[in-house]
Amino acid sequence: MIKRTSLVWKRPELTDAEFRRLWLGEHVDYARRIPGVREYTIDFVTEGPAGAPSGIATLRFDDQAALEKAFSNPKLNEDLRRTREAFAQSVQIVIVDETLVIPRTHTDIP
């Protein structure tokens, strides 16, 4: 499993509610069209040090080839960038290799 993780800082003129609404709206609609995505999660930061990102997005793929193929459509990439600019002041993307240490079980889920 390989992950593309984005650290996202919201545009300063947006409230937290506007930031969430914009990210979870049209941008997520385009993200649903990315081929080969196994999972897409967004974590909104509720507490953290000054300067911390406002949100963290994670896209999971089977492998590097699937990740590269996922972002090979120029039109989809442009739509994702355009909609991201509505809510994000800054984005840092890292590719990570996941190591599962403690698996989630059905009893862990509330």
Phi, psi and omega in degrees: 000135176235147183233143172252111184250130180246125172267123190238128175255129184286156175297135187296336182280354182267144169283167176300320180295318179295319178303311180296315182299315181294316181295316184280357181270243186302324181299314179294326176301317177291321181299328178297342181269355181290122182288144173082004179287127178271331180196145176227120178235149174233125176251120176268126183286126179253337176214144179174173180288162176304137179086358179292155176296158180273338180201159180227122179251141179228125174249128180254138179227159179295320184197179182299321180298318178294321177298313181296318179295324183301327183250032181266355181266107183301322181294315178295319178301317179296317178297319178295316179297314182300313182288329178294323181298338179291333184239341187254127173279321183211147178220133172241128183249133175231147175255128184232151176257113186283138172237112180282123182256312178233110182287149175283136176245164180298331179284343178282340186273124181293000000 
